[in-house]
């Protein structure tokens, strides 16, 4: 069981980074800026401050 758990952890260790990026695309207003990848943090700030995009996401 330990071997299986270790293999699973190693295989999916980067998945959290991918999930954060996917949440950024799907729900930019709900993503905590500091949880985004460093190179995407400014994009998150810009998305959160764009009133037009905020209105579009709230319509969905």
C-alpha angles and dihedrals in degrees: 000000000000091000091052092048091049092049091048092050093049094047095051102033092114094046094091090060090050092048091052090052091048092050088051090057096042100038111013092163092058099048116102107234094226092052092060121091112275094249090052099047094091089050090053091051091050093048092049091052097046105101094193093056092044090055091049093051092048091053091060 
